């Protein structure tokens, strides 16, 4: 079920509503009770959690991070 944001044309309050069907009329304002609300355009923003790569102490070709090339030549 999607969550929509609505704004009241009377008092300006913005509120979110969990909507079960797209054919449902706009909900009444929870602040002033007005029936004059409109659906706002909202953006979708997923949050992806990425793991950080392990720290590099040398070059990739030297085994066990015992790189004689680390820190410059």
N, C-alpha and C positions, 0 to 999 in steps of 0.2 A: 504494500500500500504506500503510495507516495505521500510526502509531506509538502504542502503548499503554504506559501506566505500570502497573507491578505492584509490590505490596508484599509482602514475606515476613512471614508470621505468626510465624515463629520468631525471626528476628534483626532484623526491622523495616526492612531495607534496601529502598530504592525504586530500581527500575531501569526503563529503557525498552526496548521490544522492537518491532522492525519485523515486523508480522504479515502473512503472505501470505494467510491465510484466516481467517474469523471462527469456523470450526469447530475450530480448533486449540486444544488444551488449554492451560491456564496453564503458562508456562515455569518451569523449576526456578530457584531463587534462585542468582545468580552468587556470592553471598557465602558461604553455608553449604551450598548444595546441596539445601535442603529443597524438597519438592514442594508445600508448603503456601503458595502465593502467591495473591493475589487482584488482580483488575483494579481500578484506581482510576478515579474519575470525573475526567476532565480537561476543561478549558475550551479553546475554540478562540480564539486571539487573533491575527488578521491584523494586519500592520503595513503601513499605507498611507503612502507617501512623497508629500507634497504640496509643491509649489513655493511659495515665499513670493511674495506680490504685490509688484510694484515699489513703491518708496517714493514717496509723494505729497508734492510740494513746493508744490502750489497747488490750485486748484479744478479740476474736471474739464472745465469749459467753456473755459478759457484754453489757447491753443496753446503747444507747446514748453516747458511748465513755467515760462513767464514770467508768473506770476500776480500782479497787483497786489493781490489779495485775501489773499495768503498772510500768515500771522502775525497775523491779526486786522485789524480796521478802523481 
